[in-house]
Amino acid sequence: MRVASLVAAVLLLTACGGDDGDESTASTGGTLTVFAAASLTDAFTQLGEQFEADHPGVSVEFNFAGSSALREQIIGGAPADVFASANESNLTQVVDAGLATGPVPFVTNVLQIAVPAGNPGKVAGLADFAKADLLIGLCAEEVPCGEFGREALAHAGVTASIDTNEPDVRSLLTKVENGELDAGIVYRTDVLAAGDAVLGVDIPTGQNVVATYPIAALSGSDQSELAAAFVEFIRSAPAQQVLGTFGFQPA
């Protein structure tokens, strides 16, 4: 399995366009293209390998990005079979466009402040995001982690001094890891994924935001059986256990 960029996925699926795409082919093999929120990168990569092992002949390819960017790609006609979003509104828009039905929540996540190892900015909480002398990053406002981060800051009554707005949570996390930022608001799962490269500063429950992640097979998929099987697999007890090891909670 390889984690594909959108361009690679489009080229591959175009090359496969001559296949008849009937249900018998879908049930025995083929390529399944999954568009998934960037915060799902590590967990879904592992789960994709497991799905391939359980379905010989199947190749799972991922396009990981901000949920809003994935939504626009799908609505714009990008070929995909499954969409897993970090919030409900982006998938709802895909449903409203007639491109998916029956989205179901499969995990939840919460926010955490990420700071570089050693916490050089001595960030203790959201109040420090108002300090102009610190380098502060958020996800872009249209991205779920950016929307939720701003909601948490509003709960805390903080007007942040923002130095950068990143296109997705992994871009933001990378800048924190590299010491380019003193702090950023990411998901707890991303802090866990970064290991010793960052420290996590908890956000109090009253200020935090719970993100609900939905998943759906896309209506235009030519791998409808595989897409439905992948959605069912993600909601299964074994997959939920794996997601739990990455810090996600049941929906």
C-alpha positions in Angstrom: 0.0 0.0 0.0 1.2 3.5 -0.6 -0.2 6.8 0.6 -1.1 8.5 -2.7 -1.3 12.2 -3.5 -4.5 13.2 -5.3 -2.6 13.5 -8.6 -1.2 10.0 -8.2 -4.7 8.6 -7.4 -6.2 10.3 -10.4 -3.6 9.0 -12.7 -3.9 5.5 -11.4 -7.7 5.4 -11.6 -7.6 6.9 -15.1 -5.2 4.2 -16.2 -7.7 1.6 -14.8 -10.6 3.3 -16.5 -10.9 0.5 -19.1 -11.9 -2.1 -16.5 -15.5 -3.1 -16.5 -15.8 -2.3 -12.7 -18.5 -4.9 -12.2 -19.4 -6.1 -8.7 -17.6 -9.4 -9.1 -14.3 -7.5 -9.8 -15.0 -5.2 -6.8 -15.6 -8.1 -4.5 -12.3 -9.9 -5.4 -9.8 -7.1 -6.0 -9.2 -3.7 -7.2 -8.1 -0.3 -6.0 -10.0 1.5 -3.2 -9.3 5.2 -3.0 -10.0 6.7 0.5 -10.0 10.5 1.1 -9.3 11.0 4.8 -8.6 13.8 7.2 -5.0 14.5 7.8 -5.3 13.6 11.5 -6.2 10.0 10.5 -2.9 9.5 8.6 -1.2 7.1 11.0 -4.3 5.2 12.1 -5.7 4.7 8.6 -2.4 3.8 7.1 -2.2 0.9 9.6 -5.9 0.0 9.1 -5.4 0.1 5.3 -2.7 -2.5 5.5 -5.0 -4.7 7.6 -7.9 -4.3 5.1 -5.5 -5.3 2.3 -4.5 -8.4 4.3 -8.1 -9.3 4.8 -9.0 -8.7 1.1 -6.3 -10.3 -1.2 -5.9 -8.5 -4.4 -7.2 -5.2 -3.0 -5.0 -2.1 -2.9 -6.0 0.8 -0.6 -4.7 4.2 -1.6 -5.2 7.3 0.6 -5.4 11.0 0.0 -4.8 12.7 3.3 -5.5 16.4 3.6 -7.7 18.9 5.4 -11.3 17.9 5.3 -12.4 21.0 3.6 -9.9 20.5 0.8 -11.0 16.9 0.4 -14.6 18.0 0.3 -13.9 20.5 -2.5 -11.9 17.8 -4.4 -14.8 15.4 -4.2 -17.4 18.0 -5.2 -15.1 19.0 -8.0 -15.2 15.5 -9.5 -12.0 13.9 -8.1 -12.4 10.1 -8.2 -12.8 8.6 -4.7 -14.6 5.7 -3.0 -14.7 6.7 0.7 -14.6 10.0 2.6 -13.7 10.2 6.2 -13.9 13.7 7.6 -12.7 15.3 10.8 -16.0 17.1 11.2 -19.6 16.5 10.2 -20.3 19.6 8.2 -17.8 18.8 5.4 -19.3 15.4 4.8 -22.8 16.8 5.1 -22.0 19.1 2.1 -20.9 16.1 0.1 -24.2 14.4 1.0 -26.1 17.5 0.0 -24.3 17.5 -3.3 -25.7 14.0 -4.0 -22.3 12.4 -3.8 -22.7 10.3 -0.6 -25.5 8.8 1.5 -25.7 7.5 5.0 -22.7 9.0 6.8 -22.0 7.5 10.1 -19.8 8.7 13.0 -16.9 6.4 13.9 -14.6 8.2 16.3 -14.3 11.4 18.3 -11.2 13.4 19.1 -10.3 16.4 21.3 -7.9 19.3 21.1 -4.6 19.7 22.7 -1.9 22.4 22.7 1.3 21.2 21.0 4.6 22.8 22.0 8.1 21.8 21.0 10.1 19.5 23.2 11.2 21.3 26.3 8.4 23.9 25.9 10.8 26.9 25.2 7.9 29.3 25.2 6.8 28.1 28.6 3.2 27.8 27.3 0.8 26.8 30.1 -2.6 27.2 28.4 -4.7 29.0 25.9 -4.2 32.3 27.6 -0.6 32.3 26.3 -1.9 32.4 22.7 -2.5 36.1 23.2 1.2 36.8 23.8 2.6 38.7 20.9 6.2 37.6 21.7 5.3 33.9 21.1 5.1 32.3 17.7 1.6 30.9 17.5 0.0 28.7 14.8 -3.5 27.5 14.1 -5.0 25.5 11.3 -6.7 27.6 8.7 -10.2 28.7 9.7 -11.9 26.6 7.0 -10.2 23.4 8.2 -11.9 21.5 11.1 -8.9 21.8 13.4 -8.9 25.6 12.7 -12.6 25.9 13.3 -12.4 23.9 16.6 -9.2 25.7 17.7 -10.9 29.1 17.4 -13.9 27.8 19.1 -11.7 26.7 22.1 -10.1 30.1 22.2 -13.5 31.8 22.2 -14.5 29.5 25.1 -11.4 30.7 27.0 -12.0 34.3 26.1 -8.7 34.6 24.3 -7.9 36.7 21.3 -4.9 34.9 19.8 -1.9 36.5 18.3 -1.7 34.2 15.3 1.5 34.0 13.2 0.5 31.3 10.7 -2.6 29.5 9.5 -1.7 26.1 8.2 -3.7 24.1 5.5 -4.0 21.0 7.7 -3.2 19.7 11.2 -0.1 17.8 10.1 1.4 20.9 8.5 0.9 22.8 11.8 2.3 19.9 13.8 5.4 19.8 11.7 6.1 23.4 12.3 5.8 22.8 16.1 8.1 19.8 15.9 10.7 21.8 14.0 10.6 24.6 16.6 9.3 27.1 14.1 6.4 27.8 16.4 6.1 28.0 20.2 2.6 26.5 20.2 -0.3 25.3 18.1 -3.7 23.8 18.6 -3.9 20.3 17.2 -5.7 17.1 18.1 -4.6 15.0 21.0 -4.0 12.1 18.5 -1.5 14.3 16.7 0.5 15.0 19.9 0.6 11.3 20.5 1.7 10.6 17.0 4.6 13.1 17.3 6.1 11.2 20.2 9.0 12.9 21.9 9.2 15.7 19.3 6.4 17.7 21.0 4.8 18.0 24.4 1.0 18.2 24.9 -0.6 20.9 27.1 -4.1 19.9 28.1 -7.0 22.2 27.4 -9.6 22.2 30.2 -12.8 20.4 29.4 -14.9 23.6 29.7 -12.7 25.2 26.9 -12.1 22.1 24.8 -14.1 20.9 21.7 -15.1 17.4 20.9 -14.7 16.6 17.2 -16.9 13.9 15.7 -15.5 12.1 12.7 -18.0 10.6 10.1 -17.3 8.3 7.3 -19.3 7.4 4.1 -19.0 5.5 0.9 -19.3 7.8 -2.1 -22.2 7.4 -4.5 -20.0 7.6 -7.6 -17.7 4.9 -6.6 -17.1 2.1 -9.1 -16.0 -0.1 -6.1 -19.2 0.2 -4.2 -18.9 -3.2 -2.5 -15.3 -2.5 -1.4 -16.3 1.0 -0.2 -19.1 -0.4 1.9 -16.8 -3.1 3.2 -14.2 -0.5 4.2 -16.8 1.6 6.1 -18.0 -1.5 7.9 -14.4 -2.5 8.7 -13.6 1.0 10.2 -16.6 0.7 12.5 -15.8 -2.9 13.6 -14.4 -3.8 17.0 -10.9 -4.6 15.8 -10.6 -1.4 13.9 -12.0 0.6 16.8 -9.3 -1.0 19.0 -6.6 0.1 16.6 -8.0 3.7 16.5 -8.0 3.7 20.3 -4.3 3.0 20.3 -3.8 6.2 18.3 -5.8 8.2 20.9 -9.2 8.3 19.2 -12.4 7.7 21.3 -15.5 5.8 20.2 -18.2 8.0 18.6 
